[in-house]
Amino acid sequence: MTPTGIRGLRHVALNVSDIRTSQTFYERIFGMRVVWQPDATSVYLSSGIDNLALHQLPPDKLPAFHGDHGQRLDHFGFLMESPESVDAMFRYVQAEGVPVVKPPKRHRDGSYSFYISDPDNNIVQILFEPTVSQHK
């Protein structure tokens, strides 16, 4: 039996090549704010309902990216409150020069999303998902 009290996936930790570049990206694009910085190679950010940990690795410790299959994470996503908010975010990331991996698309389950790439080539989905997006 599943224990009670589970609130969903609200924490992701990423290994990054440059802590400041990645921190700035998540602050600028998603409005996240620093909640804790225990040292010069780690920072924890939050939107107020979730937590993103960034950990800088030395260059020789970073995994190879997508082409070499060294990265095991396929993607992670930021939920949006409506399809219109997805479109607004798409216009915003285009204006900011963020690389778009896949343009907006409506899916068979009623969800609507697009994909971008962060400074370390992690794939981030911007997603309206009707069963969870409207829950706070």
NUVEX-601104 format. One record per residue: x, y, z of N, C-alpha, C in turn; residue number from 0; residue in one letter. Coordinates in steps of 0.05 Angstrom, whole numbers, plus 5000, padded with zeros to 4 digits. Each point is the difference from the previous one (the first is absolute). Layout:
nX/nY/nZ/caX/caY/caZ/cX/cY/cZ/resi/resn
X/Y/Z/X/Y/Z/X/Y/Z/NUM/A
...
# end
This chain:
nX/nY/nZ/caX/caY/caZ/cX/cY/cZ/resi/resn
5017/4977/5000/4983/5023/5000/5018/5025/5000/0/M
4993/5019/4984/5015/5025/4998/4996/5017/5025/1/T
5021/5011/5012/4996/5016/5024/4985/5026/4993/2/P
4987/5011/5020/4986/5026/4996/5019/5023/5002/3/T
4992/5023/4992/5016/5024/5003/5018/5007/4976/4/G
5000/4983/4980/5017/5005/4976/4988/5024/4985/5/I
5016/5020/4994/4991/5024/4986/5009/5001/4971/6/R
5014/4979/4990/5009/5000/4973/5030/5006/4998/7/G
5010/4999/4975/5028/5005/4995/5005/5030/5001/8/L
5013/5009/5021/5004/5029/5004/5029/5007/5004/9/R
5018/4980/4995/5029/5006/5003/5015/4986/4978/10/H
5018/5015/4987/5018/4989/4980/5027/5011/5006/11/V
5021/4983/4997/5028/5009/5003/5014/4995/4974/12/A
5014/5021/4991/5015/4998/4975/5030/5005/5004/13/L
5016/4985/4987/5029/5005/4998/5004/5020/4977/14/N
5014/5022/5006/5004/5021/4980/5029/5006/4996/15/V
5007/5013/4978/5028/5006/4994/5008/5028/5011/16/S
4980/5018/5003/5006/5027/5010/4977/5009/5018/17/D
5004/5000/5026/4978/5006/5019/4987/5027/4995/18/I
5016/5021/4995/4988/5026/4996/4984/5002/4974/19/R
5010/4988/4979/4984/5001/4974/4974/4986/5004/20/T
5000/4976/5012/4975/4985/5004/4982/5014/5020/21/S
5010/5011/5022/4984/5015/5019/4986/5023/4986/22/Q
5015/5015/4985/4989/5023/4985/4978/4992/4981/23/T
5004/4978/4986/4980/4989/4981/4974/4994/5014/24/F
5000/4985/5022/4976/4993/5014/4987/5023/5014/25/Y
5015/5020/5009/4989/5024/5011/4986/5017/4978/26/E
5014/5003/4978/4990/5018/4979/4977/4988/4985/27/R
5001/4975/4993/4979/4987/4983/4976/4991/5017/28/I
5005/4990/5024/4978/4988/5015/4993/5016/5026/29/F
5014/5022/5005/4995/5016/5023/5006/4987/5027/30/G
5018/4980/5000/5008/4986/5024/5018/5018/5017/31/M
5000/4995/5026/5016/5016/5018/5017/4981/5017/32/R
5023/5010/5008/5018/4984/5017/4988/4997/5028/33/V
4999/4976/5010/4991/4995/5027/5022/4991/5019/34/V
5022/4990/4988/5023/4991/5016/5024/4996/4981/35/W
5023/5009/5009/5025/4996/4986/5021/4991/5020/36/Q
5002/4973/5004/5018/4990/5021/5030/5004/4994/37/P
5007/5003/4974/5028/5004/4993/5001/5011/4971/38/D
5024/5004/4990/5004/5013/4974/4992/4982/4976/39/A
4996/4974/5005/4994/4982/4979/4971/4989/5001/40/T
4984/5010/5018/4972/4990/5002/4982/5024/5006/41/S
4976/4999/4988/4980/5020/5005/4973/4986/4998/42/V
4981/5008/5017/4973/4989/5000/4981/5023/4994/43/Y
4983/4995/4979/4981/5021/4991/4972/4990/5004/44/L
4981/5018/5001/4972/4993/5003/4982/5020/4986/45/S
4978/4989/4991/4979/5018/4989/4979/5006/5021/46/S
5003/4987/5023/4981/5003/5022/4985/4974/5006/47/G
5000/4982/4980/4986/4974/5004/5018/4977/4993/48/I
5025/5005/4992/5018/4978/4993/5028/5008/5007/49/D
5019/4982/4994/5028/5005/5007/5018/4988/4978/50/N
5018/5016/4990/5019/4992/4979/5028/5004/5012/51/L
5015/4978/5002/5028/5001/5009/5019/5000/4976/52/A
5019/5018/5000/5020/5001/4979/5027/4994/5014/53/L
5015/4981/4989/5026/4992/5011/5021/5001/4978/54/H
5019/5018/5004/5021/5002/4979/5021/4978/5004/55/Q
5005/4987/4978/5021/4979/5000/5024/5010/4985/56/L
5024/4990/5008/5024/5007/4984/4997/4989/4972/57/P
5012/5012/4980/4997/4991/4972/5006/4970/4996/58/P
5019/4989/5014/5006/4972/4996/4980/4981/5013/59/D
4981/5011/5016/4980/4983/5013/4972/5003/4987/60/K
4997/5019/4981/4975/5003/4987/4994/4977/4981/61/L
4976/4989/5000/4994/4978/4981/4999/5011/4972/62/P
5004/4982/4981/4997/5007/4972/4970/5006/4996/63/A
4993/5016/4980/4972/5007/4996/4987/4982/4980/64/F
4976/5007/4992/4981/4984/4985/5012/4980/4980/65/H
5018/5010/4982/5010/4983/4979/5015/4976/5010/66/G
5013/5002/5023/5015/4978/5011/4983/4984/5021/67/D
4976/5008/5004/4982/4987/5019/5011/5000/5029/68/H
5017/5019/5006/5010/5002/5027/4980/5013/5019/69/G
4982/5016/4989/4979/5012/5017/4977/4981/5002/70/Q
4992/4993/5024/4978/4981/5004/4973/5014/5002/71/R
5000/5026/5005/4975/5015/5002/4990/5006/4972/72/L
4976/4992/4993/4988/5007/4974/4992/5029/4999/73/D
4984/5008/5020/4991/5028/5002/4986/5004/5026/74/H
4995/5024/5008/4983/5007/5022/4983/5023/4991/75/F
4979/5006/5015/4981/5020/4991/4991/5020/5021/76/G
4992/5023/4989/4987/5021/5017/4971/5000/4991/77/F
4982/4997/5019/4971/5000/4995/4990/5029/4996/78/L
4983/5004/4981/4987/5026/4995/4970/4998/5005/79/M
4988/5022/5006/4972/5000/5008/4980/4997/4977/80/E
5008/5005/4975/4982/4999/4978/5015/4998/4973/81/S
4987/4992/4979/5013/5000/4974/5010/5028/4992/82/P
4984/5020/5007/5008/5028/4994/5026/5008/5014/83/E
5004/4990/5025/5024/5006/5014/5024/4985/4987/84/S
4995/4977/4988/5021/4986/4986/5009/5017/4976/85/V
4980/5011/4985/5006/5017/4977/5015/5025/5008/86/D
4992/5012/5022/5013/5024/5010/5029/4994/5007/87/A
5005/4977/5013/5027/4992/5007/5017/4994/4975/88/M
4987/4989/4979/5014/4995/4975/5010/5026/4988/89/F
4982/5020/4999/5008/5026/4989/5023/5012/5017/90/R
4999/4996/5026/5020/5011/5018/5027/4987/4995/91/Y
5001/4973/4999/5026/4987/4997/5012/5006/4972/92/V
4983/5003/4980/5010/5008/4974/5013/5028/5001/93/Q
4987/5018/5014/5010/5027/5002/5027/5000/5016/94/A
5002/4982/5019/5024/4998/5016/5023/4984/4987/95/E
4994/4988/4977/5021/4986/4985/5006/4972/5011/96/G
4981/4989/5015/5003/4973/5011/4996/4979/4977/97/V
5018/4980/4998/4996/4980/4979/4975/4984/5003/98/P
4983/5000/4980/4975/4984/5000/5007/4973/4987/99/V
4994/4978/5014/5005/4973/4991/4977/4990/4984/100/V
4975/5005/5010/4976/4992/4986/4980/5022/5004/101/K
4986/5010/4979/4981/5021/5002/4974/4991/5014/102/P
4982/5019/5006/4975/4992/5014/4984/4980/4984/103/P
4989/4981/5015/4984/4979/4988/4978/4992/5019/104/K
4976/4995/4989/4978/4990/5016/5001/4969/4998/105/R
4998/4987/5024/5003/4971/5001/4972/4987/5002/106/H
4999/4974/4994/4974/4986/5000/4986/5000/5027/107/R
5016/5002/5022/4987/4999/5027/4990/5028/5009/108/D
5001/5020/4982/4991/5026/5007/5022/5019/5010/109/G
5024/4989/5004/5022/5017/5009/5011/5016/4976/110/S
5016/5020/5007/5011/5018/4980/5027/5009/5010/111/Y
5021/4997/4983/5026/5005/5010/5020/5007/4978/112/S
5024/5009/5008/5023/5002/4983/5025/4995/5017/113/F
5022/4997/4987/5025/4993/5013/5022/5020/4994/114/Y
5016/5006/5020/5023/5017/4997/5025/4986/5011/115/I
5023/5013/4996/5025/4989/5010/5012/5020/5019/116/S
5009/4991/5023/5014/5018/5019/5029/5003/4993/117/D
5016/5015/5015/5028/5004/4993/5017/4975/4999/118/P
4991/4978/5013/5015/4975/5000/4987/4979/4982/119/D
4982/5009/4983/4985/4983/4981/4981/4981/5014/120/N
4991/5006/5024/4978/4985/5013/4975/5009/4985/121/N
4983/4981/4994/4975/5006/4986/4979/5006/5021/122/I
4987/5023/4997/4979/5010/5018/4974/5002/4984/123/V
4979/4987/5010/4974/5001/4987/4984/5022/5014/124/Q
4987/5017/4985/4981/5020/5010/4973/4988/4994/125/I
4984/4994/5020/4977/4982/4997/4975/5009/5014/126/L
4978/5000/4985/4973/5001/5012/4990/4971/4999/127/F
4994/4989/5023/4990/4973/5002/4974/5002/5016/128/E
4977/4996/4986/4974/5006/5012/4994/4986/5027/129/P
5011/4977/5005/4993/4987/5025/5016/5011/5024/130/T
5022/5013/4996/5016/5011/5022/5006/5030/4999/131/V
4999/5012/4977/5009/5028/4997/4982/5019/5016/132/S
4975/4993/5004/4982/5019/5013/4999/4996/5030/133/Q
5016/4981/5011/5002/4996/5029/5024/5016/5010/134/H
4996/5014/5022/5022/5016/5011/5015/4984/5021/135/K
# end
